[in-house]
Amino acid sequence: MNPTEDGKRVETTGGIQASLSGRYAVALFDLARDGNALDTVANSLGAIKAAIAESADFKSLINNPVLSRDAAGKTIAAVASSMGIDPLTTKFLGVLAENRRLSQLPAVIRAYETLLSNHKGEVRAEVTSAHPLDSDQTAALQKNLRARVGRDVALDAKVDPAILGGLVVKIGSQMIDSSIRTRLNSLAHAMKG
């Protein structure tokens, strides 16, 4: 059965629970919900997600297969402390380290974000742009996507200069590709005849 809160169903079946990272995310989500810390944990996971993207050392730490459980636990606790990560997320990181599952952290974060969005009645959209979007562009995009899908939209923004310009938006299995790279490729293909 799916957990409920105030009559609202939280979708945790299917694809999310079918994976190892999904089961960890569901456990963290349940603990955060029970402790009224859903957004606090989400903010901590967001900081960790940014650290993984920005720091080669941190990425190396979570993917290091030869680091002992004890060393991984102590290192991740020190990193969490220096980043100001909340106690529940810090304890969760310790569990991942103890179980040698730190490499699953990026997938756990994605699954947690999906669970949180479902809980809030939102849909998640992965947006790739050639340059970082400012707050006005983000708000306009959210408004347009909300009109398209009929629900609030939470954005996962990524930057990929290779698309040259425009946007690539993925919502579930749907993809909207208005990138300049795709348009140029289509033009080149059409010109070949």
Beta strands, then each sheet from edge to edge (+ up, - down):
strand 1: 4-5
strand 2: 8-9
strand 3: 123-129
strand 4: 153-159
strand 5: 167-171
strand 6: 174-177
sheet 1: 1+ 2-
sheet 2: 4+ 3+ 5- 6+
end
